[in-house]
């Protein structure tokens, strides 16, 4: 049986898809747009578009279709789990492992590996991403969160939305970055010349990245990066845009004889545990391939 959510807009000017993702934090913005595109959302009784902006008093009805059985299969892929409780897993993801199934990567992902450990994961609004709170690029290594139940998923998603989660990355760029600390504040959107890439563009979404030079290594800089927003490929796009491309990054950076992948590692992750509201922080050391690259470049 379909489930219906009913809301009344309490402010004007907000896009319909954003309104839905705010009122239903268990839904991603992408899932909200899909519901609208599938005709599952009405505004004052009429089917609406995602980009439509609301007025105070507008009535929004959201019909959630029955969940279809997931076609995802469990796969016995080793995982480095550094923390687990009743609500979540903190996993140290290796480079080369895609976070969730997508076109071109239908299987052998982090989600498939987690399903071998947990028979069911909470619905994130996207059948290919059960339990996924955030994601890391395939060739980025390091810490990633997976929720084990729906309340924990909503809680963690809200922490990310409020930008209260501490995320730090170790990143190697070409050149000696100066000044040694600062912010990159530049909007990011789809590259008009290549829709498969992201780029800094005037009408993009707000994106802010904090950086600090840890040390200079040869003609490169090892940085600690703290992204304040979570745009697709944000770190790599921002650093390339200011003239310090990520080493080993074939898309936005510079190739390196010392690396077969981009030098980006999610080294620190801090958040409040859903069950206790207690702050917890986890760290991950550089994996061997990145450590070796530093030695070779030095």
Secondary structure as UniProt FT lines:
FT   STRAND          3..8
FT   HELIX           16..23
FT   TURN            25..26
FT   HELIX           29..37
FT   TURN            38..39
FT   STRAND          41..43
FT   TURN            44..45
FT   STRAND          46..47
FT   TURN            50..51
FT   TURN            56..57
FT   STRAND          59..64
FT   STRAND          81..84
FT   STRAND          88..93
FT   TURN            95..96
FT   TURN            103..104
FT   HELIX           110..115
FT   TURN            116..117
FT   TURN            127..128
FT   TURN            130..131
FT   TURN            138..139
FT   STRAND          141..147
FT   HELIX           150..161
FT   TURN            162..163
FT   STRAND          166..174
FT   STRAND          181..185
FT   STRAND          188..191
FT   TURN            192..193
FT   STRAND          194..200
FT   TURN            202..203
FT   STRAND          208..217
FT   TURN            218..219
FT   STRAND          220..227
FT   TURN            232..233
FT   HELIX           234..241
FT   TURN            242..243
FT   STRAND          246..247
FT   TURN            250..252
FT   TURN            257..258
FT   STRAND          264..272
FT   TURN            274..276
FT   STRAND          279..283
FT   HELIX           288..297
//
